[in-house]
Amino acid sequence: MALEITDANFEELVMNSDKPVLVDFWAVWCGPCRMVGPVVEEIANDYEGKAIVGKVDVDNNPEVASKFGIRNIPTILFMKNGEVVDKQVGAAQKAQLTEKLDAIM
């Protein structure tokens, strides 16, 4: 299951992670986000123990969204060692997302 990432735990879960991280920036009212949500959950299950997969609700966590300049959602950031190494803006298929995640493993 994807982790709920917040302004409060972002540093601990994402920036200090020794594993690659996929962060899905989303909102409840966003249609494309609801399409991507189940895909992110599948990836979280597939990569359990190998990568951190989490979701940031931009309405409830404006600090993190602002820090990374998130203007469109869904936006998925791929991070390694606290750095953004790739991103996907807009809805995407599972294969596209896993390809990007595999590239930073």
C-alpha positions in Angstrom: 0.0 0.0 0.0 1.3 3.5 -0.9 2.4 5.6 2.1 0.6 8.8 3.0 3.3 11.4 2.7 2.7 14.8 4.5 4.5 18.0 5.0 5.4 16.6 8.5 6.9 13.3 7.4 8.3 14.1 3.9 11.9 14.7 5.1 11.9 11.4 7.0 10.2 9.2 4.4 11.5 10.7 1.1 14.6 12.8 1.6 16.3 10.4 4.0 15.3 7.2 2.1 18.1 4.9 1.1 15.7 3.4 -1.6 14.4 5.0 -4.7 11.1 6.9 -4.1 8.0 7.4 -6.3 5.9 10.3 -5.0 2.4 10.9 -6.4 1.1 14.4 -6.0 -2.7 14.3 -6.2 -6.0 15.7 -4.9 -9.4 14.2 -4.2 -11.2 16.4 -6.8 -8.8 15.6 -9.6 -10.2 13.1 -12.2 -6.9 12.0 -13.7 -5.5 11.5 -10.2 -8.3 9.0 -9.5 -7.3 7.1 -12.6 -3.6 7.0 -11.6 -4.3 6.2 -7.9 -5.0 2.4 -8.4 -1.9 2.1 -10.6 0.3 3.8 -7.9 -1.2 1.3 -5.3 -0.3 -1.6 -7.6 3.3 -0.3 -8.0 3.5 0.1 -4.2 2.6 -3.6 -3.8 4.9 -4.7 -6.6 8.0 -2.8 -5.3 7.4 -3.4 -1.6 10.8 -3.6 0.1 12.6 -2.4 -3.0 11.3 1.2 -3.3 9.2 3.7 -1.3 5.9 4.6 -3.0 3.8 7.3 -1.5 1.1 9.9 -2.2 1.0 13.6 -1.3 -2.5 15.2 -1.1 -1.6 18.7 -2.4 -4.6 20.4 -0.7 -3.5 19.1 2.7 0.2 19.4 2.2 0.9 22.7 0.4 4.5 23.0 1.7 5.9 19.9 -0.1 3.9 20.7 -3.3 5.3 24.3 -3.3 8.8 23.2 -2.6 8.8 21.1 -5.8 6.9 23.6 -7.9 3.9 21.2 -8.4 1.5 23.2 -10.6 -0.3 20.3 -12.4 -1.6 17.1 -10.9 -1.2 14.3 -11.1 2.6 14.8 -11.0 4.8 11.9 -10.1 8.3 12.5 -8.9 11.0 9.8 -9.0 13.7 10.5 -6.4 16.9 9.0 -5.4 19.2 10.2 -2.6 16.9 13.1 -1.9 17.1 14.4 -5.5 14.4 14.5 -8.2 15.8 12.3 -11.1 12.7 12.0 -13.2 9.0 13.1 -13.3 5.7 12.3 -15.0 3.1 15.0 -15.3 -0.4 13.9 -16.1 -1.9 10.4 -16.1 0.3 7.6 -17.3 0.1 3.8 -17.7 1.7 1.5 -15.2 4.4 0.4 -17.7 5.6 4.0 -18.1 5.9 4.5 -14.4 7.6 1.2 -13.6 10.1 1.9 -16.5 11.1 5.2 -14.9 11.3 3.6 -11.4 13.3 0.6 -12.7 15.8 3.1 -14.3 16.7 4.5 -10.9 16.9 1.2 -9.0 
